[in-house]
Amino acid sequence: MTPTPVALADAGPVTDRLLDGLATSIGDRGFRDTTVADVVRHARTSKRTFYEHFASKEQCLLELLRRNNVDLIAGINAAVDAESDWRRQIRQAVDAYVEHISARPAITLCWIREAPALGAVARPLHRQVMQDLTDMLVTLTSSVGFRRAGLDPITPPIALILLGGLRELTALFVEDGRDMSGIAGPAVVAATALLGPH
């Protein structure tokens, strides 16, 4: 019988080590080829400890991806100056996005390509993250800089179109081993076209 995982909020440094262990193994071997033994080896702990915190490798992945996306959103929000010209805000947001994914391309690709293959277990996280990213874009485009230019906030459907295209472009760059900074130019052009005057 698998032990019941403890509440992640109470798990602290051990959970962090396990998540770091999973992230390291994904970078080395990919998620599919990663085993719990790989995770605990990188985390310098035991399988017993793993199962005290996570019911499965998949649950561990979902928590890793949840935290990764929280970090992404926080990084973008911190980078964007709401008082700046709207075009500058777009560049700030894109640069923060590129910086984040460049630091963890394997995790980014896992989120885009492998997490959907988990099916129903990953669906709530996927929907929540896309909602959080959409809300972030609506908030960013409601800023002083956008209002000063007479621009309306992005609508959620348009935000999803922008996010979907950016995700696919990101996946292609990671799969091809290309320099992630190459995403910035097209992302700025697409965002400016969607968010700017019509």
N, C-alpha and C positions, 0 to 999 in steps of 0.2 A: 504494500500500500504506500502511495506517495504521500509524504508529509504535507500538511497544509502550509502553504507559504505564509510567512509573516507579513504584516502590513509593511509595504515598501517605505513608507514615511518613517517607520521606526527602525529600519534596517541599517541605515548609516553607512559607515566605511566598508563593511563587508559587501553590501550590495554594490557600492561603487566599484570595488575591486572585481566583482564578478562581471559587471557590465563592461569594465575596461578589458577584462579577459576575453569577453565575447567580441568586443570591437577589434582587439588585436588579432584574434583568430580569423575574423571575417576578412581583415586586411591581408592575412597570410594565405588563407585557404578558401575564402568565400563561406557564406552561411551554410549552404547545403552540405559541404564536406566537413564542417565544424562539428565536433562532438562535445558533449558535456565534459569529457576528459580533457579536451583541448582547453575549454574555458577554465576549468579549475587549475590546470597546469599553469596557465598564464596568470591566474589570480592567486596562485600559491595557497590554495586551500583544498578542501576535499569535496567529493561528490555529495557526501552527507550534508555539508554546509550549503552546497548549491541547492539541494532539494528542500532545505529549510527556508530558502528565500524564493525559489521559483519552482513551479510545478513541472516545467518543461523548458527545453531550449527555446521553443517558440515564445513562451511567456517572457523569457529573459530578453529575447529580441524585441518584442513589442515595447517593453520598458525602455530599452536602449533607444529605440526609434522615437518613442514619446519624448524622452529627454532631449534627444538630438533636435527635434523640431521645436521644443520650447526654447532651446539655446539659439536656434536659427532666428526665431521671431524676436527674442530679446536682443540679439545682436543687430538686427535690422532696425528695430525701434530706437536703440541707443545711437545708431549711426546717423539717423535722419534728423536734420534740423528743421523743425516745423515752420520756422520763420523764413527759411531760404526760398529762393525762386523755385517754382515747381519742377523745372527741368533739373536743377541741382539736386533736389530731393530724390528724383528718380535715379540719378547717378549714384547718390549716396546709398540708396537701398540696394541697387544692383551690385555695387562694389562690396557691400557687407555680405550679400548673398554669395558672391564669388569667393570671398575670403573664407566663409564658412564651409562651403563645399570643397574648396581646395584643400582644407585641413583634414577632411575625412571623405575622400571620394568613394572608398569602398562601402562605407555606411550609407552614403547618399544613393549609390547604385542599388544597394540592398533594399532600401526603402522604396525605390521606384520599380525595380524589377522583381525582387523576390518576395517582398511582403504581400503583394496581392495574391501570390500563389498559396498563401496560407488560408485563403478563403474566408469563411464566416468569422473565424477567430480574429482576423485582422481588420475586418470591415469597420467595426466601431471606431478603432483608432484612426483608420484612414479618413473616415468621414469627419471625425473631430478635428484632425489636423487640417484638413482642407477648409473646414469652417473657420478655424483659428487663423489660417493664412488669409482667407477671404476677409474676415473681420479686420485683420491688420491692414490690408490694402484699402478697405473702406475708410478706416480711421486715418491712415496716412494721407489719403486724398481729400480728407475733410479739413486739412490743416490750414493755417493762416496763409501759407504760400500759395496753395491751390485756390483758396477763396479770393485772395488778392488778384489772381489772374482771371477771376470770373469762371472758374472751372467747377463743375459739379463733381461730387464724389463718385468713384467708380461704382457701378452696380454689381451685386454679387455674381450674376451670370457672366458678365464681362471679366470680372476678376478670375473666375474659374477658367475661362478661356485663356487668359494670360498665364495663369499658373500651370495649366496643362501643357501649353506649348513650351514653357520654360523647363518643366520637368523632363519632357522628352528630349529637348536639346541638351540638357544636362546629362542625361543617360547616354546619349550618343557620344558626347565628349569623353565621358569616363570610360566607356567601352572601347573607344578608339585610342585611349591613352593620350589624348590631346591636352594642351595647356588650357586649364580651366578659364584663364583670363580671356580666352577667345569668345566666351559666352557674353561678356559684358557689352560689346558693341551691338550685336543683334538684340539683346535684351533691352537695352536703352532705346533703340529705334522702335521696337514693338511697343514698349510701354508708353513711349512718347506719343505714338500714333493712336493708341487706345485711350490714353488719358487726356490728351491735349484737345485744343479747340476743334470743333467739327463744323 
